[in-house]
Amino acid sequence: SAVISQKPSRDICQRGTSLTIQCQVDSQVTMMFWYRQQPGQSLTLIATANQGSEATYESGFVIDKFPISRPNLTFSTLTVSNMSPEDSSIYLCSVVGDSSYEQYFGPGTRLTVT
Amino acid sequence: AQSVTQLDSQVPVFEEAPVELRCNYSSSVSVYLFWYVQYPNQGLQLLLKYLSGSTLVKGINGFEAEFNKSQTSFHLRKPSVHISDTAEYFCAVSGWETSGSRLTFGEGTQLTVNP
């Protein structure tokens, strides 16, 4: 399985600002995913990020709010723009394993917006 | 579209007791099923997976799950739980109709193991 790290691990931000979350993988992977986990809830897929192409966003998520970069096969960033308290969540990145069906997750970034 | 239903939001048990966390799914095509565990303040860890073959799947930490196609279920079991098993457990499904890798998660089951 891949080893995934995320930065920052947690942050407290003010309303109206933006935060960029980094996801680093210890091996080259084709597909990376970004998820949101709101307090006490399950995971919701934000977007799929493939290297060399635009990210694919799920219904309810837009590029202006959650811009994603994928500059190479080991790194991706997710920006949460113009934040509001409703954006307070855990944001997790994941990568696809060797079987192409299992996913491995980073430790998450815990975001609180005040 | 695929969906996953975890039938219990909270399961309290005593240490060394057996436990079953229930998961049902709906899909019109072949599926791949997963159980993940999330310990407090941590990310998700893959417990076990069913891709094909034997319907009884063994995972880490003594957990196992059984794929039942006729009942569209993938229940997670452990014969004797420990305090350290206290965590949130998520059932997830992916399949051909969602481009293979896209996971759909259930709402989660909080397992609390009491001494």
Interface residues (C-beta under 8 A of the other chain):
Chain A: S1 I4 M31 F33 Q41 S42 L43 L45 T48 L92 S94 V96 S99 S100 Y101 E102 Q103 Y104 F105 G106 P107 G108 R110
Chain B: Y32 F34 Y36 N41 Q42 G43 L44 Q45 L46 K49 L51 F90 S94 G100 S101 R102 L103 F105 G106 E107 G108
